[in-house]
């Protein structure tokens, strides 16, 4: 079904315990940076944020703190291998790199931090990782918020990623990304090369969807340049407990383009989970 935006105002500013320096933990993927944000009165499951294909802890900017405040939930955000201040990518990615993250690295990360039954909040690649984890790991998940997730590769995705390659090579984009990644070329090419590889065109995770037992809030912008509405509509057709939020005047990053709409919807959805 489609989501109607809540008319209630967002919560007033609350005291947030946010560490100024990144913490690190070690998994099979090497050293991973993470940040834990804790409201004064925490309620419900911990929200674990999974970033996009070129994301990192710092690229979420202030959204994790705003999410923690709005939902009154502890929020944990981390940079995957090759991103942010985490360990440099040690080998070329394969077409199963999101499966490896969802089924090997993420379970180990959750165990390292003592997180049980999280809400997974994933953007783009991170949304796909959340879906694979919930449908394939056999571990309990309280819920999934998937922003612009991919369940299959579309022509629009490949075209936009090819455009991103040109921009990285010819504009100041590399310089801007380097502010967020210690190993910026590793981060970019590790993502771009595999998405443009011919073998990746058959990548598809729809087989995991019927096995997801938790509630899913799937969000996508109507002007998403990396995927059509078919992505979240396929999730709604295959998974048993799905709500859709389609946002106007919004591209591939709903948490940046329409942050207030996303925060209001997630707050209402998490309240129902409780």
Number of C-alpha atoms within 10 A of each C-alpha: 8 10 15 11 15 12 7 8 8 15 13 8 9 14 11 17 14 14 11 7 9 14 12 16 14 14 17 12 21 18 18 24 23 22 20 21 22 21 21 15 12 15 15 16 22 23 28 23 24 28 25 24 19 23 24 26 26 20 17 17 11 10 15 24 21 21 23 27 27 20 24 24 24 25 28 25 21 27 27 31 24 28 29 28 23 25 19 21 17 11 9 12 16 16 16 12 14 22 21 17 21 23 20 16 18 23 17 17 20 15 11 12 11 8 15 15 14 21 26 28 25 25 28 25 23 27 28 26 31 32 32 25 26 25 25 17 17 11 13 16 21 21 26 25 27 27 28 30 27 29 26 18 18 17 12 14 19 19 13 14 19 15 11 15 15 11 13 17 10 10 10 10 12 15 11 12 20 15 12 18 25 17 18 21 16 19 24 22 16 21 20 18 17 18 22 16 12 9 11 17 16 11 15 14 19 19 13 19 21 15 17 23 16 18 20 25 23 25 28 27 23 17 17 20 16 21 27 20 15 13 19 26 14 15 26 20 12 17 21 16 16 20 19 19 20 19 20 14 12 19 20 22 21 25 20 14 16 16 16 16 16 20 22 20 18 19 20 15 19 22 12 8 13 9
